[in-house]
Amino acid sequence: MTVAPETTDLKVQLRLDDAWFTVCDLSALLPGRGVAALLPDGRQAAVFHDRAGNLHALDNRDPFTGAAVLSRGLTGTHRGRPFVASPLLKQRFDLTSGQCLDDETVRVRAYEVRMA
């Protein structure tokens, strides 16, 4: 038997400058996995719904390689901080702040996220 994914009317939105931008339905996010969202300026955001039920979004571009792959990284926690590990070189980025946990001089943009 196949179980249909739960559907809701809830949308995931990112704050871009002074406005909220809808990126997807909440039902499109699986806990522990990311999705890439195309932003109006052509950049991409990596959007995550963690296993604790929190939403996070970072720039999708891995600053170490230039590839847009963070949405495909593995999620986890380190000392209570949720992170995504790049699937290429495995650097970990704090999902709340965008700070690289393996190189304090590197950070990616973190977006404010909400359900609406």
Sequence and secondary structure as in RCSB ss.txt:
>XXXX:A:sequence
MTVAPETTDLKVQLRLDDAWFTVCDLSALLPGRGVAALLPDGRQAAVFHDRAGNLHALDNRDPFTGAAVLSRGLT
GTHRGRPFVASPLLKQRFDLTSGQCLDDETVRVRAYEVRMA
>XXXX:A:secstr
        S EEEEEETTEEEEEEEGGG  TT EEEEE TTS EEEEEE TTS EEEEESB TTT  B GGGSEE
EEETTEEEEE TTT  EEETTT BBSS TT B  EE EEE 
